[in-house]
Amino acid sequence: MGDDSMEKFNWGIDLGGTKIECAVLDKATGKCVLRERIATEREQGYQHILMQIQRLVLRCAESIGSYPEKIGFGTPGTLDPNTLVMKNCNSTELNGQPLDVDLQQLLNVSVVLANDANCFALAESRLGVVQAINPDAEVVFGIIMGTGVGSGIVVNGRVLQGCHGIAGEWGHNVLEPTGTPCYCGKRGCVETVLSGPSLEAYYHQLSGIECGLADIVKRAELQEPAALHTLERLVAQFGVAVATIINVLDPEVIVVGGGVGNIDYLYEQAEMAILPHLFNSTLTTQIVKPTQGDSAGVFGAAMLVMDA
């Protein structure tokens, strides 16, 4: 474990519910020299997840002939800066655990943690779509609308964490006060309205048909009323929720990832949906798809070590 490993590589790990992925980036060129993944096997408990991480790190270190001194981790929740344990993880085995301390001791490395949506926003800001369309952007808001809804804020190229560690938790603002109960304890959170499963449930409620999101989009293209109404509601509620973000943060770019972010109709109608709720007569914020795909989380995790 010499200093040369830190001079050569940046290590990142994306800790997901089903897989743990590691990426090693060449520090000089920024190019990815190795990507490996392993099953999380979270049903076997917290200690097993730690051992899977260790197994993956050792395998990668052997592959490149160098052991890291620092690793950035994208996590499905947040390390609370006050209690120093994990919270808000949908991989519930992590909640209440001092993940950073446990990883440091197990791996004998320095550890930097950030929410996976923060890692997504960071990667798209520094490597992805923001570099292509507006590299001087001061504020970038990154959204993942998939199974859940997460988001992250990047200001001047750095992730904003906040005093509670919850900066960017847009998915748990209440959008429909009498709406669907959310796992967080509130009702009608953004996540319960704009996530993929929520859209599928809404379509089922209207039509009586169980249908995946991609099929709902196809049905809308064929002018099926229930599918059209589902997408129209998505766009309208997206407009309300995003206008709040723009009114507060006024980002130059909003990057929308996740399965829901693949719906072209969302981008076609976004400006019209946002403007009625905006404290401005025009909208110049760019609302765009990401370019890093499923690389964003793990690449963003590797970038965390650059700022630590």
N, C-alpha and C positions, 0 to 999 in steps of 0.2 A: 504494500500500500504506500507507494511513494508519491511525491508531489506531481510526478509526470502524468499520473492519471487525470488529475484535475486540469492540467494544462491542455490535455488532448480531447477530453470528452465531457459532454453534459448528459446526465442521466435523468430520465423521467419515467414514472410509472403511473398508469391510469388504473385505479382500483375500482373495477366495476362489479356489479352484482353477479354476473355470470363468468366474466373473464378478468384476469389481471394481465395488463400489457406493459411491456418495457420497451422503451426506445432509447438508443444511445446515439447522440449527435456529435459529429466532429466539431470541436470548439472553433477551429480555424475557418472552416468552410460552412458550418451550419448544416451540412448534409447528414442524413441518417445513415449510420454504418451498420446498425443492427436493430431488428424488431422481433421480439418474441412474445408469445402469450401462453398463458396457462389457465386452466379452469380455477375459478375462485373456490368452488365447493363450500359456499358459505353455510350450507345446512349442517356442516360438521363443526361449526362454532368459530369463535373469535381466534382462539389459539391456532386452529388449523389454517385460518386465513393468513395469519402471520407466517406460518411455516411455508405456505405456498409462495408468499412473497420472497422469503429467503431462498427457496428452491429456484425461483426464477432469476433472482439476482446472481446467484452462484453460477447458474447455467450461462447467463449472458457474460459474466466476468471471464469465465473459462473460454468462451467463444472469441472474445477480443483480446484476451491475455492481459487484462487490466481490471483492477477492482476499484469501485468508486469511493470517493471520500465524501460526496454529497449527492443526495437524490431528491428530486422534486416529485411530490405525489399529488395527483388529482384524486379527490375523494368524493364519495356520493353525499357527503354532508359537510359539516364545518367543525373545526376545532374551536371550541368556545374560549376566547382569550381570557375570560375571567375564571372559569372552573377548570380549564386546561384538559377537558375531556370532549369527546366527539358528541355532536348533537345533530338532529334533523336528518339523519341518514336513513334512506329507504332500505339500505342493507342494515337492518336493525341490530345485527350482531355487533356493529361498531359503536353504537350509541353508549355513552357513559364510559368509554374506554380512553385511556391516555395514549392514543395511537402514535403520536410523534415520539414520545419517550420510549415506548415499547419497541418501535422500529429502530430507533437509535441504538438501543442496547442490544437488540437481536442482530442487527446488521453491522454494528460498529461503524456507522457513518453519520454525518450530519443530515438532518431531514428538514425539508420545507414542505408544508401542506397547503393546499388551496382547494376550494370546491371545484368540482369538475366543470361546471359552467364557467367559472373564472378562467380555468385553463383553456377552454374553448375560445373565450373572448380574447385571451392573450395571444393564442396561436393565430387566430384570424387577423388580429391587429398587426402582428409583427411579421408573419409569413404569408398570410392568406389574402383575402379579398380586399382588405383595407389598404394593403400595400399597393394593390393594383389600381384602386379607384381614388384613394384619398390618403396618401402616405403621411401627410401632415396633420391628420385628424387628431384633435386634442382629446375628445371624449368618444369612446366607442362602447355601445351597449350590445352585448352578445346574448342571444336567446336560444335556448334549446327547448323546442316544443315537440316532445315525443311521447313516451309513456307517461312522463310527468312534464312539468314546466320549470326549468331552471334558467338563471341568467347571471351575467357577470358584467362588471363595469371596469373598463380600462381607461385610465387618465394619464396622458403623456407617456404611454407605453408601459404603464405599471398597473397591476391589479389593485383595485380598491377593496380593502377588507372590512373596514368599519369597526367601531368600538365594541360591537357585539359579535363581530365576525359574520354578519348577515348582509353586508352591502350587496345590493343587486337581487335580493330575494323577492323579485317581482311576482313570482308564481303564487305567493301566499298573501297578496293583497286581495281584499274581498271585492269581487266584481258583481256578484248577485247575492245580496244579504240574506235572502230566503232560499238560496239555491242548495245544491247538493252538499251534504256533509263531506268535509275533507279530513284526511288522516291527521292533519295538524290540530284538529279540534274546532276549527271555524267552519262556516258554511259558505259555499259559493266563491271559493278562491279562484283566481285566474286559472290555476291548474285544473280545477273541476269543470271549467268551461272550455278551455282551449287545448287541452291535451288530446292525443289521439284516442285513447279509450273513452274520454268524455264525449268526443264528437260521434264515435261509434254508438255509444249509449243513447245519445240524443236522437240519432237517426233511427235506431231501433224503436225508441219511444214513439216516433212519428209514424213509422212504416210497419212495425211489427216484424221487420226483417233483420236478422243478424248479419252484419256485413263489415268487412275490413275497410279501412280508410281509403285505400287505393281504389276499391270498387265503388265506394260512395262518390269519389271524384268522377269516375267513368259514368256513373248513373246521372250525375249532374250534367255532364257533357251531353247526355242524351235527353236532357230537360225533364228528368223525373222530378216531380214536385218536392218530395221529401228530401231528396239529395240536394236539390237546389236550395231549399230552405236551410238545410244544415250548413252549407257553405256560406250562405248569406248571413246567418247568425254568427258563424266564425269570424267573418270579416268585420261585421258591426261591432262585436265585442272586442276584437283585436284593436279596432280603432279607438275605442274608449280606453282600453288598458294602456295602449302605447302612447296615446296623447298625454296621459299622466306622466309617463317617463320623460317625454320630450319637454313638457312644461317644467319639470324639475331639473333635469340634467342637460337638456338641449344638445344631445349628441350629434356629431356630424354624420355618423354611420350607425345603423342598427343592423346587425347580422343575425339572420334567423335560421337556425339549424334544427335538426330533428325531422321526423317524418312529416309533421304538419307543415314544416317549412318548405317542403317540396311542392306544395300546392300553388301552381302559378296564379290562380285566381286571387290569392291573397295579395300578391304584389301588384296585380292589375288594378285592384280596388282599394289598396291601402290608403292612398292619399285622400280619396273621397271619404273614406271611413274615419280618418284621423282628424281632418280639418274642422269639422263642426265642434270638436272638443278641445281644440288647440287655442292657446292664448296668443295667436298670431294669425294673420290673414293668408299667409302662404306657408308651404312646407318645403324646405330644402334638405332636410335630413334624408340621406340615402338609405333605403331599406332593401337589403340585398341577401342573396343566398351565399353560404360559405363556399370556399374552394378547397379546404383541407380535408373534407369528408371525415371519415372515422379516425384520421390521423390527428385531428385538432387537439383532442384531449391529452393524448400522450406527449405530443410535441409541446403543448403549453406547459405541461408538468415539467418537462426538461428545461424550459425557459425560466421556471421559478428559481432555479439555482443561480442563474445569472444575476438576479437581483438581491440574493440573500447576502 
